[in-house]
């Protein structure tokens, strides 16, 4: 399960997708839309993806999956308009032991944030807006 | 002809989604042309952006761009 999609993300489905008889640990992560950023109230936001985003996500997952400790990976990023509390990024990693699963899931999320061509447009309660990280 | 596609904050700064630019230039020259056409706000974004040429990362600012080509302007990523 690796996707860039406008559909709501189901973290439990990602956890189920990595079930493996040899895996003693499943670590999952949900990146959730929060209602504040740098002290300002966020009303809603919109994610935009480059057409290559899903291919890049598959590359990133393959890099993390190349670790022999990793049994399975599921990761999805949502795009479009999201409300406070919606899941923007869902990830799950299965390994034999827990320390490897925590490390691999953290690496997966870090790599997604660094490499995925996705952008976040925040609309604030005062009506202003910004593209995050964009000067 | 070069087709420049602006994404996200680059599109907001340019005020348009695409530009057409005559070929025969480097990435450095292309960005100067785009700033002259669209303004310094776009210039700030171009200073931090990465570029794809026909879908592949293009880092050399002094090599002539192919013709025709599609140049994608990608502002800093902000996923997750």
Backbone of each chain as ProteinMPNN parsed JSONL, in Angstrom:
{"seq_chain_A": "XXXXXXXXXXXXXXXXXXXXXXXXXXXXXXXXXXXXXXXXXXXXXXXXXXXXXXXXXXXXXXXXXXXXXXXXXXXXXXXXXXXXXXXXXXXXXXXXXXXXXXXXXXXXXXXXXXXXXXXXXXXXXXXXXXXXXXX", "coords_chain_A": {"N_chain_A": [[0.851, -1.193, 0.0], [1.027, 1.848, -1.168], [0.624, 5.145, -1.776], [-0.36, 8.28, -3.284], [-2.974, 10.273, -2.676], [-6.34, 11.582, -2.97], [-8.18, 10.616, -1.286], [-9.53, 9.989, 2.035], [-7.226, 8.939, 4.608], [-6.485, 5.779, 6.079], [-5.205, 4.752, 8.915], [-5.184, 2.333, 10.326], [-5.589, 0.502, 8.3], [-3.17, 0.676, 6.987], [-1.519, -0.425, 8.95], [-2.531, -3.047, 8.995], [-1.765, -3.794, 6.46], [0.923, -4.362, 6.598], [1.236, -6.644, 8.013], [2.941, -9.568, 8.95], [4.134, -12.824, 9.266], [6.683, -13.096, 10.308], [7.182, -10.788, 11.598], [7.634, -9.107, 14.576], [7.079, -6.637, 15.434], [5.186, -3.767, 14.792], [5.292, -0.524, 13.809], [3.549, 2.448, 13.56], [2.68, 5.61, 12.037], [0.962, 8.671, 12.155], [0.625, 11.604, 10.454], [-0.897, 14.508, 11.291], [-3.302, 17.031, 10.623], [-2.873, 20.035, 12.261], [-4.167, 22.648, 14.446], [-2.71, 24.954, 14.63], [0.143, 27.007, 13.798], [3.316, 28.173, 14.265], [2.276, 29.846, 16.25], [-0.026, 30.862, 15.147], [-3.5, 30.602, 14.326], [-4.711, 27.923, 12.5], [-7.014, 27.418, 9.919], [-7.764, 25.684, 7.799], [-6.154, 23.453, 5.467], [-4.406, 22.891, 2.35], [-3.025, 20.39, 0.392], [-0.752, 20.064, -2.263], [0.421, 18.09, -4.932], [3.224, 17.228, -6.969], [3.055, 15.768, -10.268], [4.798, 13.571, -10.266], [4.804, 12.583, -7.71], [3.779, 10.172, -6.539], [5.427, 8.228, -7.684], [7.881, 9.024, -6.632], [7.352, 8.567, -3.938], [7.207, 5.797, -3.929], [9.867, 5.202, -4.558], [11.156, 6.212, -2.266], [10.062, 4.549, -0.302], [11.125, 2.154, -1.189], [13.831, 2.521, -0.705], [13.919, 2.576, 2.112], [12.871, 0.083, 2.584], [14.903, -1.493, 1.698], [16.545, -2.014, 3.796], [17.54, -4.833, 5.503], [16.276, -5.555, 7.849], [13.703, -4.712, 7.639], [10.484, -5.85, 7.141], [8.082, -5.199, 5.89], [6.391, -2.395, 4.356], [4.1, 0.286, 4.479], [2.781, 3.211, 3.108], [1.244, 6.366, 2.755], [0.32, 9.486, 1.273], [-1.873, 12.156, 1.652], [-3.626, 14.376, -0.547], [-5.076, 17.55, -1.584], [-7.876, 19.371, -0.15], [-7.71, 19.572, 3.323], [-9.01, 19.133, 6.626], [-8.782, 20.287, 10.074], [-7.386, 17.81, 12.123], [-7.526, 15.815, 10.242], [-5.815, 13.072, 8.65], [-2.766, 13.476, 7.121], [-0.478, 12.151, 6.399], [0.188, 8.78, 6.406], [1.842, 6.031, 7.789], [3.374, 2.825, 8.056], [5.454, 0.341, 9.429], [6.906, -2.858, 9.483], [8.886, -5.032, 11.407], [11.2, -7.5, 12.722], [11.872, -6.938, 15.386], [11.296, -4.426, 17.971], [12.942, -2.068, 18.186], [14.121, -1.728, 15.688], [11.87, -1.281, 14.16], [10.808, 1.16, 15.151], [12.956, 2.831, 14.419], [13.064, 2.504, 11.625], [10.547, 3.427, 10.827], [10.669, 6.088, 11.623], [12.745, 6.929, 9.976], [11.549, 6.54, 7.491], [9.451, 8.451, 7.556], [10.946, 10.816, 7.82], [12.376, 10.774, 5.393], [10.291, 10.927, 3.545], [9.305, 13.492, 4.104], [11.491, 15.001, 3.337], [11.909, 14.411, 0.634], [9.552, 14.07, -0.876], [7.694, 15.488, -3.487], [5.642, 17.524, -2.521], [3.413, 20.059, -1.46], [2.343, 22.461, 1.003], [-0.401, 24.424, 1.696], [-1.426, 26.834, 3.811], [-4.302, 28.123, 5.396], [-5.171, 30.761, 7.408], [-6.891, 31.734, 10.479], [-7.314, 34.459, 10.432], [-7.753, 34.994, 7.816], [-5.577, 35.285, 6.174], [-2.986, 33.632, 4.218], [-0.515, 31.086, 3.529], [2.175, 29.547, 1.681], [3.806, 26.876, 2.917], [7.204, 26.903, 3.949], [7.978, 28.311, 1.729], [9.584, 31.092, 0.312]], "CA_chain_A": [[0.0, 0.0, 0.0], [1.817, 3.077, -1.311], [-0.24, 5.967, -2.621], [-0.659, 9.7, -3.101], [-4.4, 10.154, -2.973], [-7.259, 12.574, -2.39], [-9.113, 9.918, -0.386], [-9.119, 9.955, 3.451], [-6.265, 7.88, 4.903], [-6.882, 4.864, 7.141], [-3.949, 4.28, 9.508], [-5.323, 0.914, 10.673], [-5.417, -0.279, 7.067], [-1.725, 0.614, 6.755], [-0.976, -1.408, 9.911], [-2.911, -4.388, 8.52], [-1.08, -4.09, 5.203], [2.303, -4.805, 6.835], [1.227, -7.867, 8.822], [3.889, -10.55, 8.421], [4.343, -13.807, 10.338], [8.021, -12.954, 10.891], [7.308, -9.459, 12.198], [7.196, -8.994, 15.967], [6.826, -5.225, 15.75], [4.626, -2.861, 13.779], [5.233, 0.873, 14.249], [2.856, 3.279, 12.585], [2.742, 7.053, 12.277], [-0.018, 9.503, 11.464], [0.838, 13.045, 10.416], [-2.267, 14.996, 11.419], [-3.433, 18.481, 10.461], [-3.079, 20.698, 13.556], [-4.904, 23.908, 14.324], [-1.852, 26.12, 14.846], [1.487, 26.936, 13.241], [4.06, 29.358, 14.692], [1.446, 30.714, 17.071], [-1.209, 31.357, 14.441], [-4.568, 29.609, 14.226], [-4.917, 27.403, 11.142], [-8.418, 27.065, 9.681], [-7.705, 24.468, 6.978], [-5.036, 23.508, 4.536], [-4.505, 22.158, 1.093], [-1.771, 19.839, -0.102], [-0.632, 19.908, -3.716], [1.511, 17.174, -5.268], [3.722, 17.151, -8.339], [2.609, 14.496, -10.888], [5.747, 12.483, -9.976], [4.878, 12.339, -6.261], [3.591, 8.77, -6.164], [6.644, 7.503, -8.075], [8.908, 9.355, -5.639], [7.002, 7.874, -2.694], [7.607, 4.391, -4.104], [11.337, 5.17, -4.443], [11.508, 6.399, -0.854], [9.697, 3.307, 0.403], [12.073, 1.102, -1.598], [15.101, 2.776, -0.004], [13.769, 2.136, 3.504], [12.622, -1.368, 2.552], [16.158, -2.191, 1.39], [17.093, -2.451, 5.084], [17.114, -6.23, 5.656], [15.423, -5.723, 9.039], [12.328, -4.29, 7.33], [9.689, -6.905, 6.505], [7.039, -4.62, 5.023], [6.157, -0.956, 4.504], [2.936, 0.908, 3.83], [2.861, 4.654, 3.324], [0.389, 7.151, 1.856], [0.17, 10.917, 1.531], [-3.126, 12.686, 1.113], [-3.584, 15.701, -1.164], [-6.376, 18.212, -1.646], [-8.251, 20.163, 1.026], [-7.816, 18.799, 4.563], [-9.493, 19.866, 7.791], [-8.069, 20.0, 11.324], [-7.585, 16.444, 12.584], [-7.388, 14.844, 9.142], [-4.503, 12.457, 8.488], [-2.106, 13.863, 5.876], [0.547, 11.148, 6.099], [0.041, 7.528, 7.158], [2.973, 5.149, 7.521], [3.513, 1.665, 8.944], [6.63, -0.474, 9.132], [6.972, -4.099, 10.256], [10.208, -5.65, 11.538], [11.195, -8.586, 13.706], [12.014, -6.41, 16.748], [10.711, -3.087, 18.045], [13.866, -0.95, 17.979], [14.271, -1.561, 14.239], [10.616, -0.738, 13.611], [10.775, 2.596, 15.463], [13.975, 3.532, 13.618], [12.71, 2.488, 10.2], [9.373, 4.291, 10.613], [11.151, 7.474, 11.718], [13.502, 7.21, 8.753], [10.582, 6.643, 6.399], [8.76, 9.739, 7.636], [11.927, 11.864, 7.522], [12.683, 10.747, 3.963], [9.106, 11.43, 2.839], [9.235, 14.952, 4.259], [12.61, 15.62, 2.617], [12.004, 14.117, -0.804], [8.288, 13.992, -1.617], [7.323, 16.793, -4.046], [4.308, 17.89, -2.04], [3.444, 21.393, -0.857], [1.246, 22.703, 1.954], [-0.954, 25.776, 1.67], [-2.184, 27.021, 5.06], [-5.198, 29.272, 5.484], [-5.262, 31.099, 8.829], [-8.188, 32.227, 10.951], [-7.479, 35.878, 10.091], [-8.004, 35.117, 6.384], [-4.33, 35.241, 5.398], [-2.578, 32.276, 3.859], [0.896, 30.969, 3.154], [2.753, 28.276, 1.239], [4.789, 26.561, 3.95], [8.607, 26.77, 3.525], [8.218, 29.032, 0.48], [9.875, 32.486, 0.639]], "C_chain_A": [[0.887, 1.244, 0.0], [1.045, 3.971, -2.27], [-0.139, 7.444, -2.268], [-2.089, 9.859, -3.583], [-5.205, 11.293, -2.355], [-8.194, 11.93, -1.379], [-8.613, 9.993, 1.056], [-8.222, 8.75, 3.72], [-6.708, 7.091, 6.132], [-5.606, 4.256, 7.727], [-4.026, 2.789, 9.831], [-5.141, 0.027, 9.444], [-3.937, -0.395, 6.713], [-1.077, -0.41, 7.695], [-1.309, -2.831, 9.452], [-2.099, -4.78, 7.287], [0.342, -4.611, 5.415], [2.376, -6.049, 7.71], [2.077, -8.938, 8.144], [4.174, -11.534, 9.547], [5.694, -13.651, 11.026], [8.202, -11.629, 11.631], [6.766, -9.463, 13.618], [6.853, -7.576, 16.351], [6.233, -4.52, 14.546], [4.589, -1.473, 14.41], [4.546, 1.665, 13.156], [2.904, 4.731, 13.022], [1.623, 7.723, 11.499], [0.425, 10.954, 11.575], [-0.528, 13.701, 10.285], [-2.283, 16.515, 11.286], [-3.736, 19.106, 11.814], [-3.624, 22.105, 13.345], [-4.038, 25.137, 14.573], [-0.509, 25.895, 14.18], [2.183, 28.247, 13.568], [3.141, 30.368, 15.385], [0.19, 31.238, 16.398], [-2.225, 30.225, 14.294], [-4.796, 29.221, 12.764], [-6.378, 26.97, 11.002], [-8.506, 25.771, 8.871], [-6.471, 24.545, 6.102], [-5.248, 22.618, 3.334], [-3.113, 21.677, 0.715], [-1.858, 19.692, -1.614], [0.563, 19.001, -3.992], [1.932, 17.367, -6.715], [3.263, 15.819, -8.941], [3.531, 13.309, -10.586], [5.674, 11.999, -8.536], [4.722, 10.856, -5.907], [4.811, 7.926, -6.547], [7.769, 7.772, -7.087], [8.63, 8.631, -4.325], [7.394, 6.397, -2.765], [9.127, 4.247, -4.009], [11.774, 5.275, -2.993], [11.209, 5.124, -0.058], [10.68, 2.192, 0.063], [13.407, 1.272, -0.9], [15.016, 2.269, 1.435], [13.586, 0.617, 3.55], [13.876, -2.162, 2.229], [16.885, -2.62, 2.657], [16.614, -3.883, 5.342], [16.241, -6.473, 6.887], [13.952, -5.449, 8.719], [11.608, -5.397, 6.577], [8.67, -6.33, 5.528], [6.845, -3.15, 5.367], [4.83, -0.604, 3.843], [3.009, 2.4, 4.123], [1.996, 5.372, 2.293], [0.41, 8.614, 2.271], [-1.126, 11.377, 0.886], [-2.891, 14.058, 0.507], [-4.998, 16.252, -1.271], [-6.63, 18.984, -0.362], [-8.415, 19.245, 2.226], [-8.264, 19.711, 5.705], [-8.652, 19.493, 9.015], [-8.415, 18.575, 11.771], [-7.483, 15.397, 11.491], [-5.953, 14.314, 9.079], [-3.939, 12.827, 7.108], [-1.101, 12.82, 5.425], [0.319, 9.938, 6.999], [1.18, 6.603, 6.772], [2.957, 3.994, 8.512], [4.692, 0.833, 8.459], [6.607, -1.702, 10.038], [8.4, -4.635, 10.228], [10.111, -6.772, 12.564], [11.148, -8.041, 15.13], [11.691, -4.927, 16.788], [11.685, -1.962, 17.735], [14.036, -0.664, 16.485], [13.022, -0.918, 13.632], [10.491, 0.747, 13.905], [11.74, 3.355, 14.549], [13.564, 3.61, 12.152], [11.51, 3.392, 9.924], [9.79, 5.758, 10.678], [11.917, 7.857, 10.451], [12.563, 7.4, 7.564], [9.912, 8.02, 6.398], [9.717, 10.884, 7.301], [12.216, 11.932, 6.023], [11.503, 11.27, 3.138], [9.069, 12.947, 2.914], [10.33, 15.638, 3.445], [12.457, 15.509, 1.103], [10.694, 14.173, -1.572], [7.91, 15.375, -2.163], [5.865, 17.122, -3.77], [4.436, 19.219, -1.309], [2.172, 21.624, -0.045], [0.862, 24.173, 1.938], [-1.84, 25.93, 2.899], [-3.051, 28.264, 4.967], [-5.472, 29.519, 6.963], [-6.623, 31.697, 9.166], [-8.41, 33.686, 10.585], [-7.658, 36.103, 8.586], [-6.747, 35.141, 5.529], [-3.963, 33.786, 5.102], [-1.092, 32.266, 3.542], [1.169, 29.587, 2.578], [3.906, 27.97, 2.169], [6.165, 26.328, 3.317], [8.937, 27.561, 2.275], [8.461, 30.51, 0.779], [8.916, 33.462, -0.036]], "O_chain_A": [[1.427, 1.638, 1.034], [0.832, 3.614, -3.428], [0.128, 7.814, -1.124], [-2.39, 9.613, -4.751], [-4.806, 11.887, -1.353], [-8.928, 12.633, -0.683], [-7.405, 10.056, 1.285], [-8.417, 7.678, 3.147], [-7.234, 7.652, 7.094], [-4.998, 3.368, 7.13], [-3.054, 2.059, 9.635], [-4.598, -1.073, 9.543], [-3.493, -1.424, 6.204], [-0.197, -1.167, 7.285], [-0.458, -3.718, 9.517], [-1.783, -5.954, 7.091], [0.911, -5.234, 4.519], [3.465, -6.463, 8.108], [1.957, -9.187, 6.945], [4.432, -11.115, 10.676], [5.846, -14.025, 12.188], [9.254, -11.381, 12.221], [5.598, -9.778, 13.848], [6.388, -7.325, 17.463], [6.718, -4.661, 13.423], [3.93, -1.269, 15.43], [4.904, 1.573, 11.982], [3.131, 5.05, 14.189], [1.365, 7.394, 10.341], [0.581, 11.472, 12.681], [-1.236, 13.488, 9.301], [-1.386, 17.2, 11.777], [-4.731, 18.76, 12.45], [-3.56, 22.672, 12.254], [-4.561, 26.243, 14.713], [-0.066, 24.759, 14.011], [1.701, 29.316, 13.194], [3.217, 31.573, 15.143], [-0.579, 31.979, 17.011], [-1.865, 29.056, 14.158], [-5.039, 30.073, 11.909], [-6.91, 26.252, 11.849], [-9.254, 24.864, 9.234], [-5.825, 25.589, 6.012], [-6.114, 21.744, 3.297], [-2.15, 22.445, 0.717], [-2.871, 19.265, -2.167], [1.605, 19.135, -3.351], [1.101, 17.636, -7.583], [3.098, 14.841, -8.212], [3.092, 12.161, -10.646], [6.412, 11.086, -8.165], [5.458, 10.343, -5.063], [5.186, 7.01, -5.814], [8.526, 6.865, -6.739], [9.551, 8.139, -3.673], [7.855, 5.82, -1.78], [9.621, 3.273, -3.441], [12.644, 4.532, -2.539], [12.02, 4.686, 0.758], [11.028, 1.381, 0.921], [14.051, 0.286, -0.54], [15.935, 1.609, 1.919], [14.092, -0.048, 4.455], [13.92, -3.371, 2.457], [17.75, -3.495, 2.606], [15.409, -4.126, 5.396], [15.543, -7.485, 6.961], [13.062, -5.898, 9.441], [12.053, -5.832, 5.515], [8.423, -6.904, 4.467], [7.092, -2.712, 6.491], [4.488, -1.13, 2.784], [3.269, 2.803, 5.257], [2.01, 5.032, 1.11], [0.504, 8.941, 3.454], [-1.434, 11.038, -0.256], [-2.051, 14.818, 0.989], [-5.98, 15.536, -1.08], [-5.71, 19.223, 0.42], [-9.158, 18.264, 2.172], [-7.938, 20.898, 5.741], [-7.908, 18.513, 8.995], [-9.583, 18.187, 11.795], [-7.365, 14.208, 11.786], [-5.002, 15.022, 9.412], [-4.541, 12.537, 6.075], [-0.889, 12.622, 4.229], [0.265, 10.072, 8.222], [1.461, 6.406, 5.59], [2.573, 4.165, 9.669], [4.9, 0.645, 7.26], [6.319, -1.591, 11.229], [9.04, -4.688, 9.178], [9.071, -6.966, 13.194], [10.47, -8.605, 15.989], [11.795, -4.238, 15.773], [11.303, -0.989, 17.085], [14.089, 0.493, 16.068], [13.114, -0.113, 12.706], [10.115, 1.522, 13.026], [11.387, 4.387, 13.979], [13.699, 4.655, 11.516], [11.466, 4.057, 8.889], [9.322, 6.576, 9.886], [11.76, 8.958, 9.923], [12.751, 8.296, 6.742], [9.82, 8.67, 5.357], [9.348, 11.814, 6.585], [12.292, 13.019, 5.45], [11.699, 11.974, 2.147], [8.83, 13.617, 1.909], [10.122, 16.733, 2.923], [12.838, 16.424, 0.373], [10.706, 14.31, -2.795], [7.814, 16.333, -1.396], [4.994, 17.018, -4.634], [5.429, 19.477, -0.629], [1.103, 21.088, -0.337], [1.7, 25.051, 2.141], [-2.864, 25.259, 3.029], [-2.603, 29.321, 4.521], [-5.936, 28.634, 7.681], [-7.39, 32.103, 8.293], [-9.552, 34.12, 10.439], [-7.711, 37.244, 8.126], [-6.824, 35.032, 4.305], [-4.542, 32.85, 5.653], [-0.488, 33.314, 3.313], [0.513, 28.603, 2.919], [4.882, 28.718, 2.213], [6.286, 25.654, 2.294], [10.069, 27.498, 1.796], [7.63, 31.137, 1.436], [9.037, 34.673, 0.145]]}, "seq_chain_B": "XXXXXXXXXXXXXXXXXXXXXXXXXXXXXXXXXXXXXXXXXXXXXXXXXXXXXXXXXXXXXXXXXXXXXXXXXXXXXXXX", "coords_chain_B": {"N_chain_B": [[10.738, 25.747, -28.168], [10.465, 26.639, -24.707], [8.575, 25.337, -22.102], [7.503, 26.474, -19.086], [6.536, 25.264, -16.023], [4.844, 26.19, -13.179], [4.679, 25.348, -9.75], [2.624, 25.197, -6.827], [3.723, 27.398, -4.33], [5.379, 28.713, -6.125], [3.745, 29.098, -8.322], [1.886, 30.794, -7.157], [3.52, 33.016, -6.679], [4.326, 33.698, -9.26], [1.94, 34.284, -10.448], [0.766, 33.076, -12.545], [0.197, 29.822, -14.064], [1.811, 28.729, -15.979], [4.552, 29.477, -18.201], [5.731, 30.478, -21.426], [8.805, 30.364, -23.005], [11.367, 31.579, -25.159], [13.714, 29.277, -26.683], [17.201, 28.22, -26.241], [18.725, 28.987, -24.054], [20.409, 28.991, -20.827], [19.731, 27.503, -17.58], [20.24, 29.442, -15.678], [19.998, 31.786, -17.22], [17.355, 31.498, -17.992], [15.968, 31.754, -15.549], [16.519, 34.404, -14.963], [15.145, 35.668, -17.031], [12.532, 34.957, -16.348], [12.187, 36.248, -13.884], [12.389, 38.896, -14.715], [10.08, 39.028, -16.167], [8.007, 38.339, -14.388], [8.533, 39.32, -11.848], [10.104, 40.266, -8.651], [9.175, 38.85, -6.49], [8.713, 36.287, -7.477], [11.364, 35.824, -8.039], [12.518, 35.423, -5.505], [11.424, 32.95, -4.814], [12.448, 31.348, -6.876], [15.085, 31.343, -6.141], [15.239, 29.466, -4.145], [14.174, 27.217, -5.188], [13.943, 23.905, -6.694], [14.611, 22.252, -9.841], [13.054, 20.547, -12.523], [13.787, 19.133, -15.636], [12.13, 18.096, -18.357], [11.16, 16.156, -16.642], [13.32, 15.213, -15.168], [15.764, 15.768, -12.598], [17.522, 18.839, -12.687], [20.456, 20.376, -12.265], [22.552, 21.906, -13.177], [23.316, 25.14, -13.777], [24.432, 26.429, -15.88], [24.486, 25.058, -18.239], [23.269, 24.705, -21.562], [19.737, 24.552, -22.007], [17.641, 21.888, -23.245], [15.77, 21.834, -26.39], [12.668, 21.249, -27.753], [11.553, 21.791, -24.305], [10.208, 20.887, -21.115], [10.115, 22.68, -18.246], [9.994, 22.284, -14.877], [9.166, 24.095, -12.0], [9.963, 23.721, -8.741], [9.114, 24.572, -5.608], [10.545, 24.646, -2.21], [9.922, 21.555, -0.553], [7.026, 20.528, 1.358], [5.708, 18.393, 2.638], [3.914, 15.908, 4.625]], "CA_chain_B": [[10.143, 26.574, -27.117], [10.483, 26.093, -23.355], [7.368, 25.493, -21.298], [7.818, 26.509, -17.653], [5.358, 24.967, -15.194], [5.026, 26.62, -11.784], [3.886, 24.595, -8.79], [2.392, 25.652, -5.451], [4.109, 28.774, -4.042], [5.953, 29.327, -7.324], [2.598, 29.551, -9.115], [1.331, 31.964, -6.472], [4.433, 34.143, -6.863], [4.346, 34.084, -10.676], [0.624, 34.769, -10.837], [0.306, 32.222, -13.651], [0.602, 28.429, -13.881], [2.809, 28.359, -16.993], [5.124, 30.493, -19.078], [6.446, 30.02, -22.614], [10.028, 31.161, -23.125], [12.161, 31.144, -26.315], [14.798, 28.367, -26.296], [18.551, 28.718, -26.453], [19.246, 29.63, -22.85], [20.731, 28.136, -19.687], [18.786, 27.664, -16.463], [20.537, 30.749, -15.093], [19.386, 32.815, -18.08], [15.902, 31.329, -17.941], [15.413, 32.316, -14.312], [16.588, 35.871, -15.091], [14.031, 36.055, -17.906], [11.271, 34.795, -15.616], [12.106, 37.31, -12.873], [12.106, 40.14, -15.422], [8.698, 38.996, -16.646], [7.003, 38.138, -13.324], [8.815, 40.132, -10.665], [11.08, 39.833, -7.66], [8.584, 37.836, -5.595], [9.068, 35.002, -8.087], [12.81, 35.673, -7.909], [12.837, 34.835, -4.197], [11.08, 31.521, -4.864], [13.395, 30.674, -7.777], [16.349, 31.205, -5.433], [15.203, 28.302, -3.245], [13.476, 26.127, -5.876], [14.661, 22.932, -7.512], [14.071, 22.267, -11.2], [13.031, 19.347, -13.35], [13.72, 19.367, -17.081], [11.515, 16.886, -18.921], [10.92, 15.176, -15.586], [14.53, 14.805, -14.45], [16.408, 16.858, -11.855], [18.488, 19.607, -13.484], [21.153, 21.211, -11.283], [23.572, 22.729, -13.832], [22.691, 26.405, -14.168], [25.166, 27.039, -16.994], [24.422, 24.219, -19.436], [22.07, 25.065, -22.35], [18.573, 23.675, -21.862], [17.216, 21.312, -24.526], [14.647, 22.497, -27.054], [11.83, 21.849, -26.702], [11.677, 21.187, -22.987], [9.292, 21.314, -20.057], [10.884, 22.981, -17.037], [9.124, 22.383, -13.707], [9.715, 24.859, -10.878], [9.489, 23.085, -7.509], [9.526, 25.235, -4.373], [10.897, 23.688, -1.15], [8.816, 20.63, -0.258], [6.41, 20.717, 2.678], [4.756, 17.317, 2.883], [3.875, 15.293, 5.95]], "C_chain_B": [[10.258, 25.86, -25.772], [9.135, 26.364, -22.692], [7.767, 25.414, -19.833], [6.53, 26.276, -16.892], [5.675, 25.33, -13.747], [4.127, 25.789, -10.874], [3.779, 25.356, -7.458], [2.807, 27.124, -5.278], [4.772, 29.474, -5.217], [4.838, 29.855, -8.216], [1.988, 30.808, -8.489], [2.206, 33.194, -6.706], [4.443, 34.632, -8.303], [3.022, 34.713, -11.096], [0.029, 34.026, -12.015], [0.798, 30.804, -13.381], [1.725, 28.03, -14.832], [3.34, 29.605, -17.694], [5.742, 29.795, -20.281], [7.638, 30.954, -22.812], [10.797, 30.661, -24.357], [13.337, 30.274, -25.875], [16.163, 29.027, -26.489], [19.129, 29.41, -25.242], [19.629, 28.573, -21.815], [19.665, 28.328, -18.613], [18.995, 29.026, -15.801], [19.862, 31.861, -15.904], [17.866, 32.726, -18.051], [15.322, 31.977, -16.683], [15.463, 33.845, -14.356], [15.436, 36.388, -15.956], [12.702, 36.01, -17.149], [11.099, 35.878, -14.551], [11.767, 38.632, -13.542], [10.636, 40.204, -15.838], [7.69, 39.034, -15.494], [7.294, 38.849, -12.012], [9.68, 39.449, -9.619], [10.499, 38.815, -6.673], [8.864, 36.435, -6.152], [10.567, 34.757, -7.959], [13.197, 35.036, -6.587], [12.543, 33.338, -4.196], [12.087, 30.765, -5.733], [14.744, 30.454, -7.093], [16.407, 29.998, -4.518], [14.629, 27.071, -3.942], [14.464, 25.093, -6.421], [13.925, 22.824, -8.847], [14.112, 20.867, -11.804], [12.997, 19.793, -14.806], [13.286, 18.053, -17.716], [11.468, 15.76, -17.876], [12.136, 14.756, -14.783], [15.178, 16.013, -13.779], [17.487, 17.507, -12.722], [19.158, 20.596, -12.538], [22.154, 22.174, -11.924], [22.931, 24.005, -14.359], [23.308, 26.99, -15.431], [25.178, 26.198, -18.263], [23.164, 24.598, -20.223], [20.942, 24.046, -22.14], [18.19, 23.094, -23.213], [16.023, 22.078, -25.1], [13.939, 21.475, -27.934], [12.077, 21.172, -25.365], [10.564, 21.712, -22.088], [10.114, 21.467, -18.786], [9.9, 23.156, -15.878], [9.85, 23.121, -12.589], [9.109, 24.323, -9.589], [9.984, 23.872, -6.304], [9.931, 24.189, -3.318], [9.687, 22.845, -0.735], [8.286, 20.856, 1.16], [5.341, 19.656, 2.909], [4.78, 16.864, 4.332], [3.051, 16.086, 6.94]], "O_chain_B": [[10.162, 24.635, -25.7], [8.627, 27.485, -22.724], [8.308, 24.403, -19.387], [5.548, 26.994, -17.081], [6.645, 24.842, -13.168], [2.96, 25.554, -11.186], [4.704, 26.05, -7.035], [2.307, 27.995, -5.989], [4.735, 30.701, -5.304], [4.964, 30.932, -8.801], [1.624, 31.754, -9.188], [1.689, 34.292, -6.91], [4.555, 35.833, -8.553], [2.982, 35.564, -11.985], [-1.091, 34.315, -12.435], [1.703, 30.6, -12.573], [2.497, 27.115, -14.543], [2.672, 30.636, -17.769], [6.217, 28.664, -20.178], [7.495, 32.176, -22.79], [10.875, 29.453, -24.581], [13.903, 30.504, -24.806], [16.273, 30.201, -26.843], [19.939, 30.326, -25.38], [19.226, 27.414, -21.914], [18.807, 29.204, -18.724], [18.031, 29.684, -15.41], [19.236, 32.76, -15.343], [17.173, 33.743, -18.081], [14.305, 32.667, -16.748], [14.56, 34.511, -13.848], [14.831, 37.416, -15.651], [11.861, 36.898, -17.288], [9.99, 36.37, -14.34], [10.964, 39.406, -13.023], [10.026, 41.273, -15.86], [6.646, 39.678, -15.601], [6.414, 38.972, -11.16], [9.952, 38.25, -9.68], [11.233, 38.016, -6.092], [9.205, 35.517, -5.407], [10.998, 33.616, -7.789], [14.102, 34.202, -6.54], [13.313, 32.548, -3.648], [12.527, 29.674, -5.372], [15.463, 29.507, -7.413], [17.492, 29.548, -4.15], [14.598, 25.991, -3.353], [15.652, 25.369, -6.585], [12.775, 23.245, -8.974], [15.068, 20.115, -11.62], [12.268, 20.717, -15.165], [13.977, 17.039, -17.624], [11.701, 14.591, -18.18], [12.003, 14.015, -13.809], [15.151, 17.125, -14.305], [18.257, 16.825, -13.397], [18.523, 21.537, -12.062], [22.563, 23.15, -11.295], [22.105, 23.964, -15.271], [22.772, 27.943, -15.996], [25.806, 26.574, -19.253], [22.103, 24.793, -19.629], [21.177, 22.838, -22.102], [18.396, 23.746, -24.237], [15.363, 22.853, -24.407], [14.583, 20.881, -28.8], [12.72, 20.124, -25.29], [10.054, 22.817, -22.272], [10.73, 20.514, -18.309], [9.073, 24.068, -15.894], [10.999, 22.815, -12.269], [7.905, 24.445, -9.359], [11.178, 23.839, -6.007], [9.694, 22.995, -3.503], [8.577, 23.358, -0.586], [9.01, 21.317, 2.041], [4.221, 19.961, 3.319], [5.554, 17.363, 5.149], [2.927, 15.689, 8.098]]}, "name": "protein", "num_of_chains": 2, "seq": "XXXXXXXXXXXXXXXXXXXXXXXXXXXXXXXXXXXXXXXXXXXXXXXXXXXXXXXXXXXXXXXXXXXXXXXXXXXXXXXXXXXXXXXXXXXXXXXXXXXXXXXXXXXXXXXXXXXXXXXXXXXXXXXXXXXXXXXXXXXXXXXXXXXXXXXXXXXXXXXXXXXXXXXXXXXXXXXXXXXXXXXXXXXXXXXXXXXXXXXXXXXXXXXXXXXXXXX"}
